[in-house]
């Protein structure tokens, strides 16, 4: 029985940024989730972190919109996030 949706995300120490680690790992995880029957894979990022959104685009996710005051950052501030999704037809 196929699953409807799942959310994925990642955290990587900044000393490893720019090495292509997250797009490579993210693509593998995304492919696994599709094989497991998920029809919608979602991810979001703080608008102040556009590099995370770039990873989402690189692995095939599509931007769907900005959610206002959706999440809280490490300083306790409510922040807007950009939502991305990969949808299996």
mmCIF file as gemmi writes it, N, C-alpha and C atoms, coordinates in Angstrom:
data_model
loop_
_atom_site.group_PDB
_atom_site.id
_atom_site.type_symbol
_atom_site.label_atom_id
_atom_site.label_alt_id
_atom_site.label_comp_id
_atom_site.label_asym_id
_atom_site.label_entity_id
_atom_site.label_seq_id
_atom_site.pdbx_PDB_ins_code
_atom_site.Cartn_x
_atom_site.Cartn_y
_atom_site.Cartn_z
_atom_site.occupancy
_atom_site.B_iso_or_equiv
_atom_site.pdbx_formal_charge
_atom_site.auth_seq_id
_atom_site.auth_asym_id
_atom_site.pdbx_PDB_model_num
ATOM 1 N N . UNK Axp A 1 ? 0.856 -1.185 0 1 0 ? 1 A 1
ATOM 2 C CA . UNK Axp A 1 ? 0 0 0 1 0 ? 1 A 1
ATOM 3 C C . UNK Axp A 1 ? 0.893 1.237 0 1 0 ? 1 A 1
ATOM 4 N N . UNK Axp A 2 ? 0.741 2.106 -0.983 1 0 ? 2 A 1
ATOM 5 C CA . UNK Axp A 2 ? 1.619 3.282 -1.053 1 0 ? 2 A 1
ATOM 6 C C . UNK Axp A 2 ? 1.325 4.292 0.066 1 0 ? 2 A 1
ATOM 7 N N . UNK Axp A 3 ? 2.37 4.938 0.499 1 0 ? 3 A 1
ATOM 8 C CA . UNK Axp A 3 ? 2.261 5.98 1.506 1 0 ? 3 A 1
ATOM 9 C C . UNK Axp A 3 ? 1.968 7.3 0.794 1 0 ? 3 A 1
ATOM 10 N N . UNK Axp A 4 ? 1.316 8.209 1.489 1 0 ? 4 A 1
ATOM 11 C CA . UNK Axp A 4 ? 0.984 9.48 0.863 1 0 ? 4 A 1
ATOM 12 C C . UNK Axp A 4 ? 2.179 10.426 0.846 1 0 ? 4 A 1
ATOM 13 N N . UNK Axp A 5 ? 2.691 10.801 2.035 1 0 ? 5 A 1
ATOM 14 C CA . UNK Axp A 5 ? 3.752 11.812 2.037 1 0 ? 5 A 1
ATOM 15 C C . UNK Axp A 5 ? 4.716 11.619 3.195 1 0 ? 5 A 1
ATOM 16 N N . UNK Axp A 6 ? 5.872 12.238 3.026 1 0 ? 6 A 1
ATOM 17 C CA . UNK Axp A 6 ? 6.911 12.22 4.041 1 0 ? 6 A 1
ATOM 18 C C . UNK Axp A 6 ? 7.693 13.525 3.905 1 0 ? 6 A 1
ATOM 19 N N . UNK Axp A 7 ? 8.301 13.952 4.995 1 0 ? 7 A 1
ATOM 20 C CA . UNK Axp A 7 ? 9.14 15.153 4.968 1 0 ? 7 A 1
ATOM 21 C C . UNK Axp A 7 ? 10.586 14.743 5.197 1 0 ? 7 A 1
ATOM 22 N N . UNK Axp A 8 ? 11.479 15.326 4.42 1 0 ? 8 A 1
ATOM 23 C CA . UNK Axp A 8 ? 12.895 15.052 4.615 1 0 ? 8 A 1
ATOM 24 C C . UNK Axp A 8 ? 13.621 16.358 4.928 1 0 ? 8 A 1
ATOM 25 N N . UNK Axp A 9 ? 14.761 16.229 5.568 1 0 ? 9 A 1
ATOM 26 C CA . UNK Axp A 9 ? 15.561 17.391 5.89 1 0 ? 9 A 1
ATOM 27 C C . UNK Axp A 9 ? 16.974 16.966 6.215 1 0 ? 9 A 1
ATOM 28 N N . UNK Axp A 10 ? 17.845 17.932 6.436 1 0 ? 10 A 1
ATOM 29 C CA . UNK Axp A 10 ? 19.236 17.62 6.703 1 0 ? 10 A 1
ATOM 30 C C . UNK Axp A 10 ? 19.887 18.726 7.507 1 0 ? 10 A 1
ATOM 31 N N . UNK Axp A 11 ? 20.96 18.35 8.156 1 0 ? 11 A 1
ATOM 32 C CA . UNK Axp A 11 ? 21.821 19.28 8.879 1 0 ? 11 A 1
ATOM 33 C C . UNK Axp A 11 ? 23.248 18.85 8.577 1 0 ? 11 A 1
ATOM 34 N N . UNK Axp A 12 ? 24.086 19.796 8.212 1 0 ? 12 A 1
ATOM 35 C CA . UNK Axp A 12 ? 25.474 19.499 7.897 1 0 ? 12 A 1
ATOM 36 C C . UNK Axp A 12 ? 26.353 20.592 8.474 1 0 ? 12 A 1
ATOM 37 N N . UNK Axp A 13 ? 27.371 20.198 9.192 1 0 ? 13 A 1
ATOM 38 C CA . UNK Axp A 13 ? 28.316 21.164 9.75 1 0 ? 13 A 1
ATOM 39 C C . UNK Axp A 13 ? 28.887 22.022 8.623 1 0 ? 13 A 1
ATOM 40 N N . UNK Axp A 14 ? 28.978 23.324 8.865 1 0 ? 14 A 1
ATOM 41 C CA . UNK Axp A 14 ? 29.395 24.233 7.797 1 0 ? 14 A 1
ATOM 42 C C . UNK Axp A 14 ? 30.823 23.989 7.303 1 0 ? 14 A 1
ATOM 43 N N . UNK Axp A 15 ? 31.619 23.253 8.042 1 0 ? 15 A 1
ATOM 44 C CA . UNK Axp A 15 ? 32.962 22.927 7.555 1 0 ? 15 A 1
ATOM 45 C C . UNK Axp A 15 ? 32.911 21.973 6.358 1 0 ? 15 A 1
ATOM 46 N N . UNK Axp A 16 ? 31.743 21.371 6.112 1 0 ? 16 A 1
ATOM 47 C CA . UNK Axp A 16 ? 31.581 20.437 4.992 1 0 ? 16 A 1
ATOM 48 C C . UNK Axp A 16 ? 30.733 21.018 3.864 1 0 ? 16 A 1
ATOM 49 N N . UNK Axp A 17 ? 30.3 22.27 3.992 1 0 ? 17 A 1
ATOM 50 C CA . UNK Axp A 17 ? 29.489 22.894 2.942 1 0 ? 17 A 1
ATOM 51 C C . UNK Axp A 17 ? 30.295 23.034 1.658 1 0 ? 17 A 1
ATOM 52 N N . UNK Axp A 18 ? 29.588 23.019 0.541 1 0 ? 18 A 1
ATOM 53 C CA . UNK Axp A 18 ? 30.215 23.268 -0.755 1 0 ? 18 A 1
ATOM 54 C C . UNK Axp A 18 ? 30.966 22.088 -1.338 1 0 ? 18 A 1
ATOM 55 N N . UNK Axp A 19 ? 30.808 20.916 -0.759 1 0 ? 19 A 1
ATOM 56 C CA . UNK Axp A 19 ? 31.515 19.727 -1.24 1 0 ? 19 A 1
ATOM 57 C C . UNK Axp A 19 ? 30.608 18.772 -2.009 1 0 ? 19 A 1
ATOM 58 N N . UNK Axp A 20 ? 29.345 19.143 -2.18 1 0 ? 20 A 1
ATOM 59 C CA . UNK Axp A 20 ? 28.415 18.298 -2.914 1 0 ? 20 A 1
ATOM 60 C C . UNK Axp A 20 ? 27.858 17.131 -2.116 1 0 ? 20 A 1
ATOM 61 N N . UNK Axp A 21 ? 28.083 17.136 -0.814 1 0 ? 21 A 1
ATOM 62 C CA . UNK Axp A 21 ? 27.647 16.023 0.031 1 0 ? 21 A 1
ATOM 63 C C . UNK Axp A 21 ? 26.126 15.947 0.103 1 0 ? 21 A 1
ATOM 64 N N . UNK Axp A 22 ? 25.478 17.072 0.372 1 0 ? 22 A 1
ATOM 65 C CA . UNK Axp A 22 ? 24.023 17.032 0.575 1 0 ? 22 A 1
ATOM 66 C C . UNK Axp A 22 ? 23.243 16.722 -0.696 1 0 ? 22 A 1
ATOM 67 N N . UNK Axp A 23 ? 23.601 17.292 -1.854 1 0 ? 23 A 1
ATOM 68 C CA . UNK Axp A 23 ? 22.861 16.879 -3.06 1 0 ? 23 A 1
ATOM 69 C C . UNK Axp A 23 ? 23.005 15.388 -3.343 1 0 ? 23 A 1
ATOM 70 N N . UNK Axp A 24 ? 24.195 14.861 -3.135 1 0 ? 24 A 1
ATOM 71 C CA . UNK Axp A 24 ? 24.409 13.431 -3.387 1 0 ? 24 A 1
ATOM 72 C C . UNK Axp A 24 ? 23.597 12.58 -2.414 1 0 ? 24 A 1
ATOM 73 N N . UNK Axp A 25 ? 23.676 12.895 -1.144 1 0 ? 25 A 1
ATOM 74 C CA . UNK Axp A 25 ? 22.935 12.132 -0.136 1 0 ? 25 A 1
ATOM 75 C C . UNK Axp A 25 ? 21.426 12.337 -0.3 1 0 ? 25 A 1
ATOM 76 N N . UNK Axp A 26 ? 21.018 13.569 -0.555 1 0 ? 26 A 1
ATOM 77 C CA . UNK Axp A 26 ? 19.6 13.87 -0.704 1 0 ? 26 A 1
ATOM 78 C C . UNK Axp A 26 ? 18.975 13.124 -1.861 1 0 ? 26 A 1
ATOM 79 N N . UNK Axp A 27 ? 19.693 13.021 -2.966 1 0 ? 27 A 1
ATOM 80 C CA . UNK Axp A 27 ? 19.17 12.292 -4.128 1 0 ? 27 A 1
ATOM 81 C C . UNK Axp A 27 ? 18.988 10.812 -3.801 1 0 ? 27 A 1
ATOM 82 N N . UNK Axp A 28 ? 19.935 10.24 -3.077 1 0 ? 28 A 1
ATOM 83 C CA . UNK Axp A 28 ? 19.823 8.83 -2.693 1 0 ? 28 A 1
ATOM 84 C C . UNK Axp A 28 ? 18.612 8.609 -1.789 1 0 ? 28 A 1
ATOM 85 N N . UNK Axp A 29 ? 18.436 9.488 -0.811 1 0 ? 29 A 1
ATOM 86 C CA . UNK Axp A 29 ? 17.29 9.367 0.103 1 0 ? 29 A 1
ATOM 87 C C . UNK Axp A 29 ? 15.98 9.555 -0.66 1 0 ? 29 A 1
ATOM 88 N N . UNK Axp A 30 ? 15.93 10.542 -1.538 1 0 ? 30 A 1
ATOM 89 C CA . UNK Axp A 30 ? 14.726 10.791 -2.325 1 0 ? 30 A 1
ATOM 90 C C . UNK Axp A 30 ? 14.37 9.566 -3.168 1 0 ? 30 A 1
ATOM 91 N N . UNK Axp A 31 ? 15.35 8.988 -3.834 1 0 ? 31 A 1
ATOM 92 C CA . UNK Axp A 31 ? 15.101 7.795 -4.645 1 0 ? 31 A 1
ATOM 93 C C . UNK Axp A 31 ? 14.595 6.64 -3.782 1 0 ? 31 A 1
ATOM 94 N N . UNK Axp A 32 ? 15.16 6.48 -2.611 1 0 ? 32 A 1
ATOM 95 C CA . UNK Axp A 32 ? 14.711 5.433 -1.692 1 0 ? 32 A 1
ATOM 96 C C . UNK Axp A 32 ? 13.252 5.644 -1.295 1 0 ? 32 A 1
ATOM 97 N N . UNK Axp A 33 ? 12.9 6.875 -0.968 1 0 ? 33 A 1
ATOM 98 C CA . UNK Axp A 33 ? 11.525 7.171 -0.546 1 0 ? 33 A 1
ATOM 99 C C . UNK Axp A 33 ? 10.529 6.893 -1.67 1 0 ? 33 A 1
ATOM 100 N N . UNK Axp A 34 ? 10.899 7.209 -2.904 1 0 ? 34 A 1
ATOM 101 C CA . UNK Axp A 34 ? 10.036 6.916 -4.051 1 0 ? 34 A 1
ATOM 102 C C . UNK Axp A 34 ? 9.882 5.4 -4.2 1 0 ? 34 A 1
ATOM 103 N N . UNK Axp A 35 ? 10.996 4.673 -4.086 1 0 ? 35 A 1
ATOM 104 C CA . UNK Axp A 35 ? 10.938 3.203 -4.183 1 0 ? 35 A 1
ATOM 105 C C . UNK Axp A 35 ? 10.06 2.602 -3.093 1 0 ? 35 A 1
ATOM 106 N N . UNK Axp A 36 ? 10.029 3.238 -1.941 1 0 ? 36 A 1
ATOM 107 C CA . UNK Axp A 36 ? 9.212 2.751 -0.825 1 0 ? 36 A 1
ATOM 108 C C . UNK Axp A 36 ? 7.734 3.099 -0.983 1 0 ? 36 A 1
ATOM 109 N N . UNK Axp A 37 ? 7.386 3.84 -2.013 1 0 ? 37 A 1
ATOM 110 C CA . UNK Axp A 37 ? 5.985 4.098 -2.312 1 0 ? 37 A 1
ATOM 111 C C . UNK Axp A 37 ? 5.448 5.451 -1.907 1 0 ? 37 A 1
ATOM 112 N N . UNK Axp A 38 ? 6.297 6.354 -1.425 1 0 ? 38 A 1
ATOM 113 C CA . UNK Axp A 38 ? 5.809 7.685 -1.077 1 0 ? 38 A 1
ATOM 114 C C . UNK Axp A 38 ? 5.467 8.448 -2.345 1 0 ? 38 A 1
ATOM 115 N N . UNK Axp A 39 ? 4.34 9.129 -2.335 1 0 ? 39 A 1
ATOM 116 C CA . UNK Axp A 39 ? 3.871 9.864 -3.498 1 0 ? 39 A 1
ATOM 117 C C . UNK Axp A 39 ? 4.222 11.343 -3.428 1 0 ? 39 A 1
ATOM 118 N N . UNK Axp A 40 ? 4.544 11.824 -2.241 1 0 ? 40 A 1
ATOM 119 C CA . UNK Axp A 40 ? 4.901 13.232 -2.056 1 0 ? 40 A 1
ATOM 120 C C . UNK Axp A 40 ? 6.011 13.31 -1.016 1 0 ? 40 A 1
ATOM 121 N N . UNK Axp A 41 ? 7.139 13.909 -1.403 1 0 ? 41 A 1
ATOM 122 C CA . UNK Axp A 41 ? 8.253 14.12 -0.481 1 0 ? 41 A 1
ATOM 123 C C . UNK Axp A 41 ? 8.43 15.626 -0.348 1 0 ? 41 A 1
ATOM 124 N N . UNK Axp A 42 ? 8.331 16.113 0.883 1 0 ? 42 A 1
ATOM 125 C CA . UNK Axp A 42 ? 8.392 17.551 1.145 1 0 ? 42 A 1
ATOM 126 C C . UNK Axp A 42 ? 9.675 17.914 1.882 1 0 ? 42 A 1
ATOM 127 N N . UNK Axp A 43 ? 10.083 19.163 1.707 1 0 ? 43 A 1
ATOM 128 C CA . UNK Axp A 43 ? 11.184 19.729 2.482 1 0 ? 43 A 1
ATOM 129 C C . UNK Axp A 43 ? 10.991 21.241 2.513 1 0 ? 43 A 1
ATOM 130 N N . UNK Axp A 44 ? 11.47 21.858 3.563 1 0 ? 44 A 1
ATOM 131 C CA . UNK Axp A 44 ? 11.391 23.321 3.625 1 0 ? 44 A 1
ATOM 132 C C . UNK Axp A 44 ? 12.667 23.872 4.259 1 0 ? 44 A 1
ATOM 133 N N . UNK Axp A 45 ? 12.909 25.156 4 1 0 ? 45 A 1
ATOM 134 C CA . UNK Axp A 45 ? 14.086 25.803 4.573 1 0 ? 45 A 1
ATOM 135 C C . UNK Axp A 45 ? 13.764 27.233 4.963 1 0 ? 45 A 1
ATOM 136 N N . UNK Axp A 46 ? 14.469 27.7 5.965 1 0 ? 46 A 1
ATOM 137 C CA . UNK Axp A 46 ? 14.378 29.096 6.398 1 0 ? 46 A 1
ATOM 138 C C . UNK Axp A 46 ? 14.773 29.974 5.202 1 0 ? 46 A 1
ATOM 139 N N . UNK Axp A 47 ? 14.012 31.033 4.956 1 0 ? 47 A 1
ATOM 140 C CA . UNK Axp A 47 ? 14.322 31.896 3.82 1 0 ? 47 A 1
ATOM 141 C C . UNK Axp A 47 ? 15.727 32.502 3.936 1 0 ? 47 A 1
ATOM 142 N N . UNK Axp A 48 ? 16.279 32.563 5.14 1 0 ? 48 A 1
ATOM 143 C CA . UNK Axp A 48 ? 17.626 33.094 5.342 1 0 ? 48 A 1
ATOM 144 C C . UNK Axp A 48 ? 18.714 32.086 4.949 1 0 ? 48 A 1
ATOM 145 N N . UNK Axp A 49 ? 18.324 30.886 4.521 1 0 ? 49 A 1
ATOM 146 C CA . UNK Axp A 49 ? 19.277 29.85 4.14 1 0 ? 49 A 1
ATOM 147 C C . UNK Axp A 49 ? 18.983 29.344 2.718 1 0 ? 49 A 1
ATOM 148 N N . UNK Axp A 50 ? 19.202 30.19 1.715 1 0 ? 50 A 1
ATOM 149 C CA . UNK Axp A 50 ? 18.867 29.795 0.338 1 0 ? 50 A 1
ATOM 150 C C . UNK Axp A 50 ? 19.696 28.632 -0.193 1 0 ? 50 A 1
ATOM 151 N N . UNK Axp A 51 ? 20.868 28.375 0.382 1 0 ? 51 A 1
ATOM 152 C CA . UNK Axp A 51 ? 21.686 27.253 -0.097 1 0 ? 51 A 1
ATOM 153 C C . UNK Axp A 51 ? 20.974 25.919 0.124 1 0 ? 51 A 1
ATOM 154 N N . UNK Axp A 52 ? 20.198 25.825 1.186 1 0 ? 52 A 1
ATOM 155 C CA . UNK Axp A 52 ? 19.428 24.605 1.422 1 0 ? 52 A 1
ATOM 156 C C . UNK Axp A 52 ? 18.376 24.43 0.326 1 0 ? 52 A 1
ATOM 157 N N . UNK Axp A 53 ? 17.772 25.521 -0.092 1 0 ? 53 A 1
ATOM 158 C CA . UNK Axp A 53 ? 16.811 25.465 -1.195 1 0 ? 53 A 1
ATOM 159 C C . UNK Axp A 53 ? 17.468 25.037 -2.491 1 0 ? 53 A 1
ATOM 160 N N . UNK Axp A 54 ? 18.708 25.449 -2.684 1 0 ? 54 A 1
ATOM 161 C CA . UNK Axp A 54 ? 19.434 25.053 -3.887 1 0 ? 54 A 1
ATOM 162 C C . UNK Axp A 54 ? 19.654 23.535 -3.903 1 0 ? 54 A 1
ATOM 163 N N . UNK Axp A 55 ? 19.922 22.952 -2.736 1 0 ? 55 A 1
ATOM 164 C CA . UNK Axp A 55 ? 20.053 21.495 -2.649 1 0 ? 55 A 1
ATOM 165 C C . UNK Axp A 55 ? 18.74 20.847 -3.067 1 0 ? 55 A 1
ATOM 166 N N . UNK Axp A 56 ? 17.619 21.377 -2.577 1 0 ? 56 A 1
ATOM 167 C CA . UNK Axp A 56 ? 16.309 20.82 -2.915 1 0 ? 56 A 1
ATOM 168 C C . UNK Axp A 56 ? 16.084 20.851 -4.42 1 0 ? 56 A 1
ATOM 169 N N . UNK Axp A 57 ? 16.452 21.951 -5.053 1 0 ? 57 A 1
ATOM 170 C CA . UNK Axp A 57 ? 16.31 22.057 -6.504 1 0 ? 57 A 1
ATOM 171 C C . UNK Axp A 57 ? 17.214 21.061 -7.216 1 0 ? 57 A 1
ATOM 172 N N . UNK Axp A 58 ? 18.447 20.902 -6.747 1 0 ? 58 A 1
ATOM 173 C CA . UNK Axp A 58 ? 19.401 19.993 -7.387 1 0 ? 58 A 1
ATOM 174 C C . UNK Axp A 58 ? 18.934 18.542 -7.357 1 0 ? 58 A 1
ATOM 175 N N . UNK Axp A 59 ? 18.165 18.161 -6.338 1 0 ? 59 A 1
ATOM 176 C CA . UNK Axp A 59 ? 17.715 16.765 -6.264 1 0 ? 59 A 1
ATOM 177 C C . UNK Axp A 59 ? 16.349 16.567 -6.928 1 0 ? 59 A 1
ATOM 178 N N . UNK Axp A 60 ? 15.828 17.615 -7.549 1 0 ? 60 A 1
ATOM 179 C CA . UNK Axp A 60 ? 14.604 17.475 -8.329 1 0 ? 60 A 1
ATOM 180 C C . UNK Axp A 60 ? 13.333 17.963 -7.675 1 0 ? 60 A 1
ATOM 181 N N . UNK Axp A 61 ? 13.453 18.596 -6.528 1 0 ? 61 A 1
ATOM 182 C CA . UNK Axp A 61 ? 12.259 19.117 -5.864 1 0 ? 61 A 1
ATOM 183 C C . UNK Axp A 61 ? 11.856 20.45 -6.503 1 0 ? 61 A 1
ATOM 184 N N . UNK Axp A 62 ? 10.562 20.753 -6.434 1 0 ? 62 A 1
ATOM 185 C CA . UNK Axp A 62 ? 10.026 21.979 -7.007 1 0 ? 62 A 1
ATOM 186 C C . UNK Axp A 62 ? 9.556 22.931 -5.903 1 0 ? 62 A 1
ATOM 187 N N . UNK Axp A 63 ? 9.857 24.212 -6.066 1 0 ? 63 A 1
ATOM 188 C CA . UNK Axp A 63 ? 9.399 25.237 -5.127 1 0 ? 63 A 1
ATOM 189 C C . UNK Axp A 63 ? 7.884 25.36 -5.216 1 0 ? 63 A 1
ATOM 190 N N . UNK Axp A 64 ? 7.211 25.37 -4.067 1 0 ? 64 A 1
ATOM 191 C CA . UNK Axp A 64 ? 5.75 25.461 -4.052 1 0 ? 64 A 1
ATOM 192 C C . UNK Axp A 64 ? 5.223 26.74 -3.431 1 0 ? 64 A 1
ATOM 193 N N . UNK Axp A 65 ? 6.031 27.414 -2.624 1 0 ? 65 A 1
ATOM 194 C CA . UNK Axp A 65 ? 5.567 28.654 -2.023 1 0 ? 65 A 1
ATOM 195 C C . UNK Axp A 65 ? 6.273 28.942 -0.716 1 0 ? 65 A 1
ATOM 196 N N . UNK Axp A 66 ? 5.982 30.126 -0.192 1 0 ? 66 A 1
ATOM 197 C CA . UNK Axp A 66 ? 6.586 30.565 1.069 1 0 ? 66 A 1
ATOM 198 C C . UNK Axp A 66 ? 5.522 30.556 2.162 1 0 ? 66 A 1
ATOM 199 N N . UNK Axp A 67 ? 5.839 29.923 3.276 1 0 ? 67 A 1
ATOM 200 C CA . UNK Axp A 67 ? 4.933 29.841 4.411 1 0 ? 67 A 1
ATOM 201 C C . UNK Axp A 67 ? 5.389 30.854 5.462 1 0 ? 67 A 1
ATOM 202 N N . UNK Axp A 68 ? 4.531 31.774 5.793 1 0 ? 68 A 1
ATOM 203 C CA . UNK Axp A 68 ? 4.859 32.862 6.706 1 0 ? 68 A 1
ATOM 204 C C . UNK Axp A 68 ? 4.878 32.385 8.159 1 0 ? 68 A 1
ATOM 205 N N . UNK Axp A 69 ? 5.942 32.754 8.868 1 0 ? 69 A 1
ATOM 206 C CA . UNK Axp A 69 ? 6.097 32.451 10.301 1 0 ? 69 A 1
ATOM 207 C C . UNK Axp A 69 ? 5.81 30.98 10.596 1 0 ? 69 A 1
ATOM 208 N N . UNK Axp A 70 ? 6.325 30.101 9.765 1 0 ? 70 A 1
ATOM 209 C CA . UNK Axp A 70 ? 6.029 28.671 9.831 1 0 ? 70 A 1
ATOM 210 C C . UNK Axp A 70 ? 6.89 27.93 10.846 1 0 ? 70 A 1
ATOM 211 N N . UNK Axp A 71 ? 8.082 28.444 11.085 1 0 ? 71 A 1
ATOM 212 C CA . UNK Axp A 71 ? 9.036 27.715 11.912 1 0 ? 71 A 1
ATOM 213 C C . UNK Axp A 71 ? 9.728 28.678 12.873 1 0 ? 71 A 1
ATOM 214 N N . UNK Axp A 72 ? 10.51 28.104 13.779 1 0 ? 72 A 1
ATOM 215 C CA . UNK Axp A 72 ? 11.252 28.913 14.735 1 0 ? 72 A 1
ATOM 216 C C . UNK Axp A 72 ? 12.737 28.621 14.555 1 0 ? 72 A 1
ATOM 217 N N . UNK Axp A 73 ? 13.552 29.671 14.492 1 0 ? 73 A 1
ATOM 218 C CA . UNK Axp A 73 ? 14.989 29.454 14.337 1 0 ? 73 A 1
ATOM 219 C C . UNK Axp A 73 ? 15.642 29.212 15.699 1 0 ? 73 A 1
ATOM 220 N N . UNK Axp A 74 ? 16.946 29.039 15.709 1 0 ? 74 A 1
ATOM 221 C CA . UNK Axp A 74 ? 17.672 28.743 16.955 1 0 ? 74 A 1
ATOM 222 C C . UNK Axp A 74 ? 17.643 29.885 17.96 1 0 ? 74 A 1
ATOM 223 N N . UNK Axp A 75 ? 17.332 31.099 17.494 1 0 ? 75 A 1
ATOM 224 C CA . UNK Axp A 75 ? 17.239 32.258 18.386 1 0 ? 75 A 1
ATOM 225 C C . UNK Axp A 75 ? 15.827 32.46 18.928 1 0 ? 75 A 1
ATOM 226 N N . UNK Axp A 76 ? 14.917 31.548 18.606 1 0 ? 76 A 1
ATOM 227 C CA . UNK Axp A 76 ? 13.546 31.645 19.088 1 0 ? 76 A 1
ATOM 228 C C . UNK Axp A 76 ? 12.67 32.586 18.285 1 0 ? 76 A 1
ATOM 229 N N . UNK Axp A 77 ? 13.143 33.01 17.115 1 0 ? 77 A 1
ATOM 230 C CA . UNK Axp A 77 ? 12.368 33.912 16.261 1 0 ? 77 A 1
ATOM 231 C C . UNK Axp A 77 ? 11.526 33.099 15.275 1 0 ? 77 A 1
ATOM 232 N N . UNK Axp A 78 ? 10.31 33.554 15.05 1 0 ? 78 A 1
ATOM 233 C CA . UNK Axp A 78 ? 9.466 32.919 14.043 1 0 ? 78 A 1
ATOM 234 C C . UNK Axp A 78 ? 9.941 33.368 12.672 1 0 ? 78 A 1
ATOM 235 N N . UNK Axp A 79 ? 10.122 32.406 11.78 1 0 ? 79 A 1
ATOM 236 C CA . UNK Axp A 79 ? 10.681 32.723 10.465 1 0 ? 79 A 1
ATOM 237 C C . UNK Axp A 79 ? 9.821 32.151 9.35 1 0 ? 79 A 1
ATOM 238 N N . UNK Axp A 80 ? 9.933 32.776 8.196 1 0 ? 80 A 1
ATOM 239 C CA . UNK Axp A 80 ? 9.278 32.284 6.993 1 0 ? 80 A 1
ATOM 240 C C . UNK Axp A 80 ? 10.121 31.152 6.422 1 0 ? 80 A 1
ATOM 241 N N . UNK Axp A 81 ? 9.457 30.206 5.778 1 0 ? 81 A 1
ATOM 242 C CA . UNK Axp A 81 ? 10.167 29.103 5.125 1 0 ? 81 A 1
ATOM 243 C C . UNK Axp A 81 ? 9.66 28.944 3.701 1 0 ? 81 A 1
ATOM 244 N N . UNK Axp A 82 ? 10.537 28.449 2.848 1 0 ? 82 A 1
ATOM 245 C CA . UNK Axp A 82 ? 10.159 28.104 1.484 1 0 ? 82 A 1
ATOM 246 C C . UNK Axp A 82 ? 9.909 26.609 1.439 1 0 ? 82 A 1
ATOM 247 N N . UNK Axp A 83 ? 8.782 26.229 0.864 1 0 ? 83 A 1
ATOM 248 C CA . UNK Axp A 83 ? 8.382 24.829 0.771 1 0 ? 83 A 1
ATOM 249 C C . UNK Axp A 83 ? 8.694 24.286 -0.619 1 0 ? 83 A 1
ATOM 250 N N . UNK Axp A 84 ? 9.287 23.093 -0.629 1 0 ? 84 A 1
ATOM 251 C CA . UNK Axp A 84 ? 9.589 22.372 -1.865 1 0 ? 84 A 1
ATOM 252 C C . UNK Axp A 84 ? 8.964 20.986 -1.768 1 0 ? 84 A 1
ATOM 253 N N . UNK Axp A 85 ? 8.713 20.382 -2.929 1 0 ? 85 A 1
ATOM 254 C CA . UNK Axp A 85 ? 8.177 19.015 -2.931 1 0 ? 85 A 1
ATOM 255 C C . UNK Axp A 85 ? 8.591 18.281 -4.198 1 0 ? 85 A 1
ATOM 256 N N . UNK Axp A 86 ? 8.677 16.979 -4.061 1 0 ? 86 A 1
ATOM 257 C CA . UNK Axp A 86 ? 8.844 16.076 -5.19 1 0 ? 86 A 1
ATOM 258 C C . UNK Axp A 86 ? 7.585 15.229 -5.197 1 0 ? 86 A 1
ATOM 259 N N . UNK Axp A 87 ? 6.85 15.272 -6.301 1 0 ? 87 A 1
ATOM 260 C CA . UNK Axp A 87 ? 5.57 14.576 -6.394 1 0 ? 87 A 1
ATOM 261 C C . UNK Axp A 87 ? 5.669 13.491 -7.461 1 0 ? 87 A 1
ATOM 262 N N . UNK Axp A 88 ? 5.311 12.277 -7.093 1 0 ? 88 A 1
ATOM 263 C CA . UNK Axp A 88 ? 5.32 11.149 -8.014 1 0 ? 88 A 1
ATOM 264 C C . UNK Axp A 88 ? 3.956 11.071 -8.693 1 0 ? 88 A 1
ATOM 265 N N . UNK Axp A 89 ? 3.975 11.041 -10.007 1 0 ? 89 A 1
ATOM 266 C CA . UNK Axp A 89 ? 2.706 10.96 -10.761 1 0 ? 89 A 1
ATOM 267 C C . UNK Axp A 89 ? 2.078 9.6 -10.653 1 0 ? 89 A 1
